Amino acid sequence: MRLSDLQNKNLVNVTTGKNIGNIVDVNVDYNSGKIKTLIIESKGNTFSFFNRETDLEIKWEDIEKIGEDVILVNVK
């Protein structure tokens, strides 16, 4: 699966049922090559492109299911 495939999917919190946002990047472990976290674009910030400190990170372990259109995550 490519990053662009992940970016086209909606992220939904299984606890609340709410859409979390859009994937803008990933953190990859340098040694293993595995994805550590998904970087989610902060909502409601016009200048979020320039201010990455407000972005949310979702741990790979928090992903419950990757479907055809949706990624279900367990965020508390």
Backbone atoms as SQL, in Angstrom:
CREATE TABLE atoms (id INTEGER PRIMARY KEY, chain TEXT, resi INTEGER, resn TEXT, atom TEXT, x REAL, y REAL, z REAL);
INSERT INTO atoms VALUES
  (1, 'A', 1, 'MET', 'N', 0.839, -1.175, 0.000),
  (2, 'A', 1, 'MET', 'CA', 0.000, 0.000, 0.000),
  (3, 'A', 1, 'MET', 'C', 0.887, 1.242, 0.000),
  (4, 'A', 2, 'ARG', 'N', 0.494, 2.220, -0.756),
  (5, 'A', 2, 'ARG', 'CA', 1.245, 3.466, -0.871),
  (6, 'A', 2, 'ARG', 'C', 0.693, 4.514, 0.093),
  (7, 'A', 3, 'LEU', 'N', 1.530, 5.494, 0.406),
  (8, 'A', 3, 'LEU', 'CA', 1.091, 6.605, 1.251),
  (9, 'A', 3, 'LEU', 'C', -0.104, 7.312, 0.629),
  (10, 'A', 4, 'SER', 'N', -0.097, 7.475, -0.663),
  (11, 'A', 4, 'SER', 'CA', -1.218, 8.145, -1.336),
  (12, 'A', 4, 'SER', 'C', -2.519, 7.359, -1.156),
  (13, 'A', 5, 'ASP', 'N', -2.434, 6.031, -1.064),
  (14, 'A', 5, 'ASP', 'CA', -3.634, 5.226, -0.796),
  (15, 'A', 5, 'ASP', 'C', -4.174, 5.517, 0.602),
  (16, 'A', 6, 'LEU', 'N', -3.275, 5.633, 1.579),
  (17, 'A', 6, 'LEU', 'CA', -3.696, 5.960, 2.943),
  (18, 'A', 6, 'LEU', 'C', -4.284, 7.362, 3.021),
  (19, 'A', 7, 'GLN', 'N', -3.690, 8.300, 2.307),
  (20, 'A', 7, 'GLN', 'CA', -4.143, 9.694, 2.356),
  (21, 'A', 7, 'GLN', 'C', -5.541, 9.879, 1.786),
  (22, 'A', 8, 'ASN', 'N', -5.988, 8.973, 0.942),
  (23, 'A', 8, 'ASN', 'CA', -7.314, 9.074, 0.339),
  (24, 'A', 8, 'ASN', 'C', -8.411, 8.491, 1.213),
  (25, 'A', 9, 'LYS', 'N', -8.055, 7.905, 2.345),
  (26, 'A', 9, 'LYS', 'CA', -9.044, 7.288, 3.224),
  (27, 'A', 9, 'LYS', 'C', -9.415, 8.237, 4.360),
  (28, 'A', 10, 'ASN', 'N', -10.676, 8.154, 4.815),
  (29, 'A', 10, 'ASN', 'CA', -11.122, 8.920, 5.965),
  (30, 'A', 10, 'ASN', 'C', -10.670, 8.231, 7.238),
  (31, 'A', 11, 'LEU', 'N', -10.235, 9.004, 8.226),
  (32, 'A', 11, 'LEU', 'CA', -9.883, 8.462, 9.535),
  (33, 'A', 11, 'LEU', 'C', -11.056, 8.674, 10.476),
  (34, 'A', 12, 'VAL', 'N', -11.516, 7.591, 11.089),
  (35, 'A', 12, 'VAL', 'CA', -12.669, 7.670, 11.984),
  (36, 'A', 12, 'VAL', 'C', -12.280, 7.098, 13.333),
  (37, 'A', 13, 'ASN', 'N', -12.597, 7.845, 14.401),
  (38, 'A', 13, 'ASN', 'CA', -12.365, 7.399, 15.765),
  (39, 'A', 13, 'ASN', 'C', -13.461, 6.403, 16.136),
  (40, 'A', 14, 'VAL', 'N', -13.103, 5.165, 16.476),
  (41, 'A', 14, 'VAL', 'CA', -14.111, 4.142, 16.787),
  (42, 'A', 14, 'VAL', 'C', -14.815, 4.435, 18.106),
  (43, 'A', 15, 'THR', 'N', -14.202, 5.220, 18.976),
  (44, 'A', 15, 'THR', 'CA', -14.819, 5.554, 20.260),
  (45, 'A', 15, 'THR', 'C', -15.947, 6.556, 20.097),
  (46, 'A', 16, 'THR', 'N', -15.721, 7.590, 19.279),
  (47, 'A', 16, 'THR', 'CA', -16.707, 8.665, 19.129),
  (48, 'A', 16, 'THR', 'C', -17.474, 8.608, 17.813),
  (49, 'A', 17, 'GLY', 'N', -16.937, 7.908, 16.815),
  (50, 'A', 17, 'GLY', 'CA', -17.554, 7.868, 15.496),
  (51, 'A', 17, 'GLY', 'C', -17.280, 9.097, 14.660),
  (52, 'A', 18, 'LYS', 'N', -16.430, 10.003, 15.148),
  (53, 'A', 18, 'LYS', 'CA', -16.148, 11.250, 14.439),
  (54, 'A', 18, 'LYS', 'C', -14.980, 11.099, 13.479),
  (55, 'A', 19, 'ASN', 'N', -15.056, 11.882, 12.401),
  (56, 'A', 19, 'ASN', 'CA', -13.961, 11.962, 11.448),
  (57, 'A', 19, 'ASN', 'C', -12.826, 12.733, 12.107),
  (58, 'A', 20, 'ILE', 'N', -11.619, 12.195, 12.068),
  (59, 'A', 20, 'ILE', 'CA', -10.483, 12.806, 12.751),
  (60, 'A', 20, 'ILE', 'C', -9.787, 13.839, 11.884),
  (61, 'A', 21, 'GLY', 'N', -9.632, 13.564, 10.618),
  (62, 'A', 21, 'GLY', 'CA', -8.928, 14.493, 9.741),
  (63, 'A', 21, 'GLY', 'C', -8.273, 13.755, 8.595),
  (64, 'A', 22, 'ASN', 'N', -7.317, 14.415, 7.978),
  (65, 'A', 22, 'ASN', 'CA', -6.630, 13.862, 6.814),
  (66, 'A', 22, 'ASN', 'C', -5.182, 13.543, 7.138),
  (67, 'A', 23, 'ILE', 'N', -4.682, 12.448, 6.574),
  (68, 'A', 23, 'ILE', 'CA', -3.283, 12.083, 6.737),
  (69, 'A', 23, 'ILE', 'C', -2.451, 12.981, 5.828),
  (70, 'A', 24, 'VAL', 'N', -1.471, 13.650, 6.424),
  (71, 'A', 24, 'VAL', 'CA', -0.592, 14.507, 5.627),
  (72, 'A', 24, 'VAL', 'C', 0.820, 13.941, 5.534),
  (73, 'A', 25, 'ASP', 'N', 1.170, 13.025, 6.461),
  (74, 'A', 25, 'ASP', 'CA', 2.520, 12.471, 6.449),
  (75, 'A', 25, 'ASP', 'C', 2.559, 11.248, 7.357),
  (76, 'A', 26, 'VAL', 'N', 3.682, 10.559, 7.371),
  (77, 'A', 26, 'VAL', 'CA', 3.897, 9.427, 8.270),
  (78, 'A', 26, 'VAL', 'C', 5.293, 9.534, 8.871),
  (79, 'A', 27, 'ASN', 'N', 5.460, 8.964, 10.079),
  (80, 'A', 27, 'ASN', 'CA', 6.783, 8.802, 10.682),
  (81, 'A', 27, 'ASN', 'C', 7.179, 7.355, 10.499),
  (82, 'A', 28, 'VAL', 'N', 8.362, 7.128, 9.949),
  (83, 'A', 28, 'VAL', 'CA', 8.845, 5.780, 9.679),
  (84, 'A', 28, 'VAL', 'C', 10.066, 5.513, 10.548),
  (85, 'A', 29, 'ASP', 'N', 10.112, 4.330, 11.152),
  (86, 'A', 29, 'ASP', 'CA', 11.287, 3.917, 11.922),
  (87, 'A', 29, 'ASP', 'C', 12.449, 3.718, 10.954),
  (88, 'A', 30, 'TYR', 'N', 13.525, 4.407, 11.185),
  (89, 'A', 30, 'TYR', 'CA', 14.674, 4.391, 10.282),
  (90, 'A', 30, 'TYR', 'C', 15.278, 2.994, 10.147),
  (91, 'A', 31, 'ASN', 'N', 15.352, 2.252, 11.252),
  (92, 'A', 31, 'ASN', 'CA', 16.003, 0.944, 11.233),
  (93, 'A', 31, 'ASN', 'C', 15.137, -0.158, 10.627),
  (94, 'A', 32, 'SER', 'N', 13.853, -0.185, 11.006),
  (95, 'A', 32, 'SER', 'CA', 12.991, -1.277, 10.546),
  (96, 'A', 32, 'SER', 'C', 12.244, -0.948, 9.258),
  (97, 'A', 33, 'GLY', 'N', 12.060, 0.343, 8.974),
  (98, 'A', 33, 'GLY', 'CA', 11.295, 0.743, 7.796),
  (99, 'A', 33, 'GLY', 'C', 9.791, 0.685, 8.005),
  (100, 'A', 34, 'LYS', 'N', 9.355, 0.415, 9.246),
  (101, 'A', 34, 'LYS', 'CA', 7.919, 0.322, 9.549),
  (102, 'A', 34, 'LYS', 'C', 7.356, 1.681, 9.935),
  (103, 'A', 35, 'ILE', 'N', 6.074, 1.875, 9.628),
  (104, 'A', 35, 'ILE', 'CA', 5.397, 3.112, 9.996),
  (105, 'A', 35, 'ILE', 'C', 5.192, 3.133, 11.508),
  (106, 'A', 36, 'LYS', 'N', 5.608, 4.239, 12.160),
  (107, 'A', 36, 'LYS', 'CA', 5.416, 4.407, 13.595),
  (108, 'A', 36, 'LYS', 'C', 4.134, 5.186, 13.882),
  (109, 'A', 37, 'THR', 'N', 3.934, 6.300, 13.172),
  (110, 'A', 37, 'THR', 'CA', 2.751, 7.131, 13.393),
  (111, 'A', 37, 'THR', 'C', 2.248, 7.723, 12.088),
  (112, 'A', 38, 'LEU', 'N', 0.961, 8.036, 12.084),
  (113, 'A', 38, 'LEU', 'CA', 0.346, 8.792, 11.004),
  (114, 'A', 38, 'LEU', 'C', 0.236, 10.231, 11.476),
  (115, 'A', 39, 'ILE', 'N', 0.587, 11.179, 10.648),
  (116, 'A', 39, 'ILE', 'CA', 0.473, 12.594, 10.984),
  (117, 'A', 39, 'ILE', 'C', -0.835, 13.097, 10.386),
  (118, 'A', 40, 'ILE', 'N', -1.703, 13.619, 11.262),
  (119, 'A', 40, 'ILE', 'CA', -3.030, 14.063, 10.854),
  (120, 'A', 40, 'ILE', 'C', -3.070, 15.584, 10.849),
  (121, 'A', 41, 'GLU', 'N', -3.591, 16.141, 9.775),
  (122, 'A', 41, 'GLU', 'CA', -3.710, 17.588, 9.628),
  (123, 'A', 41, 'GLU', 'C', -4.649, 18.140, 10.685),
  (124, 'A', 42, 'SER', 'N', -4.213, 19.209, 11.343),
  (125, 'A', 42, 'SER', 'CA', -5.077, 19.839, 12.339),
  (126, 'A', 42, 'SER', 'C', -6.255, 20.503, 11.645),
  (127, 'A', 43, 'LYS', 'N', -7.418, 20.421, 12.276),
  (128, 'A', 43, 'LYS', 'CA', -8.625, 20.997, 11.680),
  (129, 'A', 43, 'LYS', 'C', -8.803, 22.440, 12.137),
  (130, 'A', 44, 'GLY', 'N', -9.390, 23.236, 11.260),
  (131, 'A', 44, 'GLY', 'CA', -9.774, 24.589, 11.616),
  (132, 'A', 44, 'GLY', 'C', -8.637, 25.591, 11.694),
  (133, 'A', 45, 'ASN', 'N', -7.455, 25.220, 11.248),
  (134, 'A', 45, 'ASN', 'CA', -6.338, 26.143, 11.284),
  (135, 'A', 45, 'ASN', 'C', -5.954, 26.499, 9.853),
  (136, 'A', 46, 'THR', 'N', -6.211, 27.729, 9.471),
  (137, 'A', 46, 'THR', 'CA', -5.933, 28.174, 8.111),
  (138, 'A', 46, 'THR', 'C', -4.457, 28.076, 7.766),
  (139, 'A', 47, 'PHE', 'N', -3.608, 28.295, 8.756),
  (140, 'A', 47, 'PHE', 'CA', -2.171, 28.292, 8.523),
  (141, 'A', 47, 'PHE', 'C', -1.520, 26.999, 8.988),
  (142, 'A', 48, 'SER', 'N', -2.274, 25.891, 9.011),
  (143, 'A', 48, 'SER', 'CA', -1.742, 24.621, 9.507),
  (144, 'A', 48, 'SER', 'C', -0.582, 24.102, 8.660),
  (145, 'A', 49, 'PHE', 'N', -0.533, 24.496, 7.385),
  (146, 'A', 49, 'PHE', 'CA', 0.565, 24.063, 6.533),
  (147, 'A', 49, 'PHE', 'C', 1.907, 24.571, 7.077),
  (148, 'A', 50, 'PHE', 'N', 1.875, 25.763, 7.673),
  (149, 'A', 50, 'PHE', 'CA', 3.101, 26.374, 8.190),
  (150, 'A', 50, 'PHE', 'C', 3.343, 26.055, 9.658),
  (151, 'A', 51, 'ASN', 'N', 2.343, 25.523, 10.355),
  (152, 'A', 51, 'ASN', 'CA', 2.451, 25.282, 11.790),
  (153, 'A', 51, 'ASN', 'C', 2.182, 23.819, 12.085),
  (154, 'A', 52, 'ARG', 'N', 3.159, 22.973, 11.874),
  (155, 'A', 52, 'ARG', 'CA', 3.004, 21.524, 12.043),
  (156, 'A', 52, 'ARG', 'C', 2.955, 21.089, 13.503),
  (157, 'A', 53, 'GLU', 'N', 3.251, 21.997, 14.476),
  (158, 'A', 53, 'GLU', 'CA', 3.211, 21.600, 15.884),
  (159, 'A', 53, 'GLU', 'C', 1.802, 21.251, 16.340),
  (160, 'A', 54, 'THR', 'N', 0.783, 21.753, 15.656),
  (161, 'A', 54, 'THR', 'CA', -0.596, 21.500, 16.059),
  (162, 'A', 54, 'THR', 'C', -1.173, 20.231, 15.433),
  (163, 'A', 55, 'ASP', 'N', -0.410, 19.565, 14.579),
  (164, 'A', 55, 'ASP', 'CA', -0.885, 18.333, 13.960),
  (165, 'A', 55, 'ASP', 'C', -0.959, 17.212, 14.990),
  (166, 'A', 56, 'LEU', 'N', -1.846, 16.264, 14.751),
  (167, 'A', 56, 'LEU', 'CA', -2.061, 15.127, 15.634),
  (168, 'A', 56, 'LEU', 'C', -1.297, 13.924, 15.099),
  (169, 'A', 57, 'GLU', 'N', -0.727, 13.129, 15.999),
  (170, 'A', 57, 'GLU', 'CA', -0.050, 11.897, 15.588),
  (171, 'A', 57, 'GLU', 'C', -0.831, 10.708, 16.117),
  (172, 'A', 58, 'ILE', 'N', -1.125, 9.753, 15.234),
  (173, 'A', 58, 'ILE', 'CA', -1.820, 8.521, 15.579),
  (174, 'A', 58, 'ILE', 'C', -0.808, 7.384, 15.516),
  (175, 'A', 59, 'LYS', 'N', -0.640, 6.669, 16.619),
  (176, 'A', 59, 'LYS', 'CA', 0.284, 5.534, 16.641),
  (177, 'A', 59, 'LYS', 'C', -0.253, 4.411, 15.755),
  (178, 'A', 60, 'TRP', 'N', 0.640, 3.735, 15.073),
  (179, 'A', 60, 'TRP', 'CA', 0.262, 2.622, 14.199),
  (180, 'A', 60, 'TRP', 'C', -0.496, 1.555, 14.987),
  (181, 'A', 61, 'GLU', 'N', -0.122, 1.363, 16.253),
  (182, 'A', 61, 'GLU', 'CA', -0.775, 0.356, 17.102),
  (183, 'A', 61, 'GLU', 'C', -2.227, 0.711, 17.411),
  (184, 'A', 62, 'ASP', 'N', -2.608, 1.995, 17.267),
  (185, 'A', 62, 'ASP', 'CA', -3.975, 2.437, 17.553),
  (186, 'A', 62, 'ASP', 'C', -4.920, 2.211, 16.378),
  (187, 'A', 63, 'ILE', 'N', -4.397, 1.752, 15.252),
  (188, 'A', 63, 'ILE', 'CA', -5.252, 1.476, 14.101),
  (189, 'A', 63, 'ILE', 'C', -5.952, 0.140, 14.320),
  (190, 'A', 64, 'GLU', 'N', -7.284, 0.174, 14.264),
  (191, 'A', 64, 'GLU', 'CA', -8.088, -1.031, 14.445),
  (192, 'A', 64, 'GLU', 'C', -8.270, -1.789, 13.130),
  (193, 'A', 65, 'LYS', 'N', -8.560, -1.035, 12.057),
  (194, 'A', 65, 'LYS', 'CA', -8.873, -1.668, 10.775),
  (195, 'A', 65, 'LYS', 'C', -8.649, -0.672, 9.652),
  (196, 'A', 66, 'ILE', 'N', -8.047, -1.142, 8.562),
  (197, 'A', 66, 'ILE', 'CA', -7.925, -0.335, 7.347),
  (198, 'A', 66, 'ILE', 'C', -8.853, -0.945, 6.316),
  (199, 'A', 67, 'GLY', 'N', -9.897, -0.201, 5.981),
  (200, 'A', 67, 'GLY', 'CA', -10.877, -0.672, 5.013),
  (201, 'A', 67, 'GLY', 'C', -10.651, -0.047, 3.652),
  (202, 'A', 68, 'GLU', 'N', -11.576, -0.286, 2.759),
  (203, 'A', 68, 'GLU', 'CA', -11.477, 0.229, 1.400),
  (204, 'A', 68, 'GLU', 'C', -11.541, 1.753, 1.359),
  (205, 'A', 69, 'ASP', 'N', -12.414, 2.345, 2.219),
  (206, 'A', 69, 'ASP', 'CA', -12.604, 3.787, 2.218),
  (207, 'A', 69, 'ASP', 'C', -12.224, 4.473, 3.532),
  (208, 'A', 70, 'VAL', 'N', -12.085, 3.680, 4.613),
  (209, 'A', 70, 'VAL', 'CA', -11.963, 4.238, 5.952),
  (210, 'A', 70, 'VAL', 'C', -10.836, 3.554, 6.727),
  (211, 'A', 71, 'ILE', 'N', -10.178, 4.325, 7.591),
  (212, 'A', 71, 'ILE', 'CA', -9.250, 3.775, 8.566),
  (213, 'A', 71, 'ILE', 'C', -9.871, 4.004, 9.939),
  (214, 'A', 72, 'LEU', 'N', -10.121, 2.929, 10.673),
  (215, 'A', 72, 'LEU', 'CA', -10.696, 3.030, 12.010),
  (216, 'A', 72, 'LEU', 'C', -9.571, 3.045, 13.028),
  (217, 'A', 73, 'VAL', 'N', -9.577, 4.057, 13.887),
  (218, 'A', 73, 'VAL', 'CA', -8.537, 4.190, 14.903),
  (219, 'A', 73, 'VAL', 'C', -9.167, 4.313, 16.280),
  (220, 'A', 74, 'ASN', 'N', -8.461, 3.827, 17.282),
  (221, 'A', 74, 'ASN', 'CA', -8.921, 3.890, 18.655),
  (222, 'A', 74, 'ASN', 'C', -8.134, 4.975, 19.368),
  (223, 'A', 75, 'VAL', 'N', -8.693, 6.187, 19.372),
  (224, 'A', 75, 'VAL', 'CA', -8.055, 7.336, 20.015),
  (225, 'A', 75, 'VAL', 'C', -8.881, 7.711, 21.228),
  (226, 'A', 76, 'LYS', 'N', -8.197, 7.812, 22.351),
  (227, 'A', 76, 'LYS', 'CA', -8.903, 8.148, 23.601),
  (228, 'A', 76, 'LYS', 'C', -8.851, 9.609, 23.891);
